Structure formats: structure tokens, C-alpha cells
Amino acid sequence: MEQIHRPQWMSDESVKDIDIRKLEFIQELHDNSKGSSQKELMMKLMPKLKYAKEQGLLLSLKEVQTAIAAIKKYSTPEELEQIDKVLNKVKEQKKSASVN
């Protein structure tokens, strides 16, 4: 049987009740965000989020918060900085969408 390598955060006790497919989707988003500008990141995220919605992979707010906390727990300072940039961009997008 092939052993799938998963990041440490996916084995954290806090995320054990979240569907593994959702966790893998979050990891894919994280992997694809590395080294991307904010514009590139948003261009990559939009189709992936549409796909996730179609596949039932969108997470509840609680699941997102739990997963982010687990990811941060195992992240380097550089990764934490990138995570914060992405989260701030998402907040900005939500804010501007609710104004329009």
C-alpha cells in the first residue's frame, strides 16, 4: 500500500473531524500560493474555489478557523507571513464585495 505524505498539521488532533478531502484542498491552496503575487494568487484561487463549491469541499467558518490554527502551529515564520497576507487579501475582497 502506498504511503501518502501529509503535512504535520493534517495529523493534528484539532482537525481530526474535518473531511480529509477538505484538508487536502486547503493544503493544495497553500502549496499553490507560495511565491505568488496577490494578483496571481487571486487568479489561481477563483477557479479552485468554484471547483471546491461544486465538489462540496467548502469549509464552514469553524472548520476554516480550526484548520488555519493547525497550519499556523506547524508553520515557519516565513509561512506565517504568507498566510497572514493571504488572509488579509481575502478579508479585503470580502469587504469590497459587501460594499458593492
C-alpha positions in Angstrom: 0.0 0.0 0.0 1.4 3.4 -1.0 2.0 5.8 1.9 0.7 9.3 1.3 2.9 12.0 2.8 0.7 14.5 4.6 1.9 17.7 6.4 2.1 17.5 10.1 -0.9 19.9 10.6 -3.2 17.3 8.9 -2.5 14.9 11.7 -3.2 17.5 14.4 -5.9 16.4 16.9 -7.9 19.6 16.3 -8.6 18.7 12.6 -9.5 15.0 13.1 -13.2 15.7 12.5 -12.8 17.6 9.2 -13.2 15.6 6.0 -9.7 14.7 4.7 -10.7 15.9 1.2 -11.3 19.3 2.6 -7.9 19.3 4.4 -6.2 18.2 1.2 -7.9 21.0 -0.7 -6.6 23.5 1.9 -3.1 22.1 1.5 -3.4 22.4 -2.3 -4.4 26.1 -1.9 -1.5 26.6 0.5 1.0 25.0 -1.9 -0.2 27.0 -4.9 0.1 30.3 -3.0 3.8 30.0 -2.4 5.8 32.6 -4.3 2.7 34.2 -5.9 1.9 37.8 -6.0 -1.5 38.8 -4.6 -2.9 39.3 -8.2 -1.6 35.9 -9.3 -2.9 34.3 -6.1 -6.4 35.6 -6.7 -6.3 34.4 -10.3 -5.3 30.9 -9.1 -7.9 30.8 -6.2 -11.0 31.8 -8.0 -11.3 28.7 -10.2 -10.2 26.5 -7.3 -12.9 27.9 -5.1 -15.5 27.3 -7.8 -14.4 23.7 -8.1 -14.5 23.3 -4.4 -18.0 24.6 -4.2 -19.1 22.2 -7.0 -17.4 19.3 -5.2 -18.8 20.1 -1.7 -15.3 20.9 -0.4 -16.0 24.3 1.0 -15.5 24.5 4.7 -17.6 26.0 7.4 -16.2 29.1 9.2 -15.4 26.9 12.2 -13.5 24.4 10.0 -11.6 27.2 8.4 -10.6 28.6 11.7 -9.6 25.2 13.1 -7.5 24.3 10.0 -5.8 27.7 9.9 -4.9 27.4 13.6 -3.4 23.9 13.0 -1.5 25.1 9.9 -0.1 28.0 11.9 1.0 25.7 14.7 3.4 23.9 12.3 4.5 26.8 10.1 7.8 28.6 9.8 7.9 32.4 10.4 8.0 32.9 6.6 5.0 30.7 6.1 3.1 32.6 8.8 3.8 35.8 7.0 2.4 34.4 3.7 -0.7 33.0 5.5 -1.3 36.4 7.0 -1.0 38.1 3.6 -3.5 35.6 2.1 -6.0 36.0 4.9 -5.7 39.8 4.7 -6.3 39.7 1.0 -9.4 37.5 1.5 -10.8 39.9 4.1 -10.2 42.8 1.7 -12.0 41.0 -1.1 -15.0 40.2 1.2 -15.1 43.8 2.4 -15.1 45.2 -1.1 -17.7 42.7 -2.3 -20.1 43.6 0.5 -19.8 47.3 -0.3 -20.6 46.8 -4.0 
